[in-house]
Amino acid sequence: MTPKCSFERRSYPPGDRGREKRFRRGRASDYLLQLREKQKARRIYGVMERQFSQYFQRATKRSGLTGANLLIILESRLDNVIYRLAMADSRAQARQLVQHGHVMLNGRKTNVPSALVSPGDVISVRPESTRRSYFKTLRQELDARQVPNWLSIDVQNLSAQVLSLPARENIDISLNEQLIVEYYSR
């Protein structure tokens, strides 16, 4: 989260008198904590409400922990994988790269950032796009960047392969997924 995140920026109300004791708010309710955690996850991954709830429904149908399954589904979105491969500086930029048609999934051009990848999938930059200055400079910068162990990258060809789905331990986002599960279990 950035310092501008309104959820985590300050623990007191806004305004000149926000820090005064008589204007302090009471303890946050369980519902508020659950809602904030869900909204934080939505904002991190750039997902709208309906799509997020569909991901949650999909996560409940999988075996295992629902919260961990939800994070695994969110991490396996194509735009997030592009971000994790360090081909983009942010998830929004990765989404734009996919939407503008610069990315191929398993040899086919795709412009769907929400496409879910699975183990064995090959993600690459279109040959026509590699001539652009962005990808020329990216090729030089990729050597210094780290890639998660569930992905492998070929810097020269600007392609990558999904080795496996990420485990919860590999997801370095400070989210309490149990609060999200509790939110949807009301």
Helices and strands as residue ranges (DSSP letters): G 21-23, H 30-45, H 49-61, H 66-75, H 78-84, H 91-99, E 103-105, E 108-110, E 122-125, G 129-131, H 133-141, G 142-144, E 151-154, E 159-162, G 168-170, H 177-184
